[in-house]
Amino acid sequence: VDDTEDAHGTRREITSHETYSAVELSEMIVQFGHVALFGFTWPLTALAVFVNNFVEIRLDIWKFCNYTRRPVAQRARGLGKFWNAAFEVMAVAGIVNTCMILAFSTTTMSEYFFPEITGYQRALAAFATENFFLLAYAVVRL
């Protein structure tokens, strides 16, 4: 992608009189996905996302105050079916990913809990843990 085209697209978005809620929500889904999928491997992911959101909120405030018109308020019951489904998929993928990483990519189970654990037992433990957390997630969602 040409840098000038990207700069013009960014300038066009900033100076537009419309707000792009789909772009904002897609950024939030990407950030939630990073925390859900990779928060286990790097615990500071949540802090990095928090700092990023803090800076982004300040930039959005500046953009709304200086360049865009105030968005027209509309009542809504929620984010909508698509965005709710996207967040649900990322949450479930995060649970599955964390259980699989814990079972197959770390030596925590063999070092601290089960010194003689086999690959089949690791898979069984990952499956049981994953189902427990998915059940807990489903109960919380009710």
C-alpha positions in Angstrom: 0.0 0.0 0.0 1.3 3.4 -0.9 2.0 5.6 2.1 0.4 8.6 0.5 -2.9 6.7 -0.2 -2.9 5.5 3.5 -2.3 9.1 4.7 -5.1 10.4 2.5 -7.5 7.7 3.8 -6.6 8.6 7.3 -7.0 12.3 6.7 -10.3 11.6 4.9 -11.5 9.6 8.0 -10.4 12.4 10.4 -11.9 15.2 8.4 -15.2 13.4 7.6 -18.4 14.6 9.1 -19.4 11.0 9.8 -18.4 8.7 12.5 -17.1 5.2 11.8 -18.5 3.0 14.6 -17.8 -0.2 12.6 -14.1 0.7 12.5 -14.0 1.5 16.2 -15.8 -1.8 17.1 -13.5 -3.8 14.9 -10.5 -2.3 16.6 -12.0 -3.3 20.0 -12.6 -6.8 18.7 -9.0 -7.1 17.6 -7.8 -5.8 21.0 -10.1 -8.2 22.9 -8.8 -11.0 20.7 -5.2 -10.2 21.6 -6.1 -10.3 25.3 -8.2 -13.4 25.1 -5.9 -15.4 22.8 -2.4 -14.2 24.0 -3.0 -12.8 27.5 -1.8 -16.1 28.9 1.5 -16.0 27.1 2.3 -12.4 28.0 0.5 -11.2 31.1 1.2 -7.6 30.3 -1.1 -7.8 27.2 -4.0 -6.4 29.2 -1.9 -3.5 30.5 -0.7 -2.7 26.9 -4.3 -2.8 25.7 -5.4 -0.5 28.5 -2.7 2.1 27.7 -3.6 1.8 24.0 -7.3 2.4 24.8 -6.5 5.3 27.0 -4.4 7.0 24.3 -7.0 6.2 21.6 -9.9 7.6 23.7 -7.9 10.9 24.1 -7.2 11.0 20.4 -10.9 10.3 19.6 -11.9 13.1 21.9 -9.5 15.5 20.1 -10.9 14.3 16.7 -14.5 14.8 17.7 -13.8 18.2 19.3 -11.8 19.6 16.4 -12.7 17.8 13.1 -16.0 15.9 13.1 -19.6 16.7 13.8 -21.1 15.4 16.9 -22.6 11.9 16.2 -26.4 11.8 16.1 -27.6 9.8 19.1 -29.7 6.8 18.4 -31.2 4.3 20.8 -29.9 0.8 20.6 -30.5 -2.3 22.6 -26.9 -3.5 22.3 -24.1 -3.8 19.9 -26.0 -5.9 17.4 -26.0 -9.6 16.5 -22.8 -9.5 14.5 -20.7 -7.7 17.1 -22.1 -9.8 20.0 -21.3 -13.0 18.0 -17.8 -11.7 17.2 -17.1 -11.1 20.9 -18.5 -14.5 21.8 -16.3 -16.3 19.3 -13.2 -14.5 20.5 -14.1 -15.4 24.1 -14.6 -19.0 23.4 -11.5 -19.1 21.2 -9.5 -17.6 24.1 -10.7 -20.3 26.5 -9.8 -23.1 24.0 -6.5 -21.5 23.1 -5.4 -21.0 26.7 -6.2 -24.5 27.7 -4.3 -25.9 24.7 -1.3 -23.8 25.4 -1.3 -24.8 29.0 -1.5 -28.5 28.1 0.8 -28.8 25.2 3.3 -25.9 25.2 4.3 -25.6 28.8 6.0 -27.9 31.2 3.9 -26.7 34.2 1.9 -29.9 34.5 4.9 -32.2 34.4 7.1 -30.0 36.6 4.7 -29.1 39.4 1.7 -31.5 39.4 2.2 -34.7 37.4 5.8 -35.8 36.8 4.8 -38.9 34.8 2.1 -37.4 32.6 1.8 -38.7 29.0 0.6 -36.9 25.9 -2.8 -38.6 26.0 -3.2 -37.5 29.6 -2.3 -34.0 28.7 -4.9 -34.0 25.9 -7.5 -35.4 28.4 -6.6 -32.7 31.0 -6.9 -30.0 28.3 -10.2 -31.3 27.2 -11.6 -31.5 30.7 -10.3 -28.1 31.7 -11.6 -26.5 28.5 -15.1 -28.0 29.0 -15.1 -26.8 32.6 -14.3 -23.3 31.6 -16.7 -23.3 28.7 -19.5 -24.5 31.1 -18.6 -21.8 33.6 -18.7 -19.2 30.7 -22.1 -20.5 29.6 -23.4 -20.3 33.1 -22.2 -16.7 33.5 -23.7 -15.7 30.2 -27.2 -16.9 31.3 
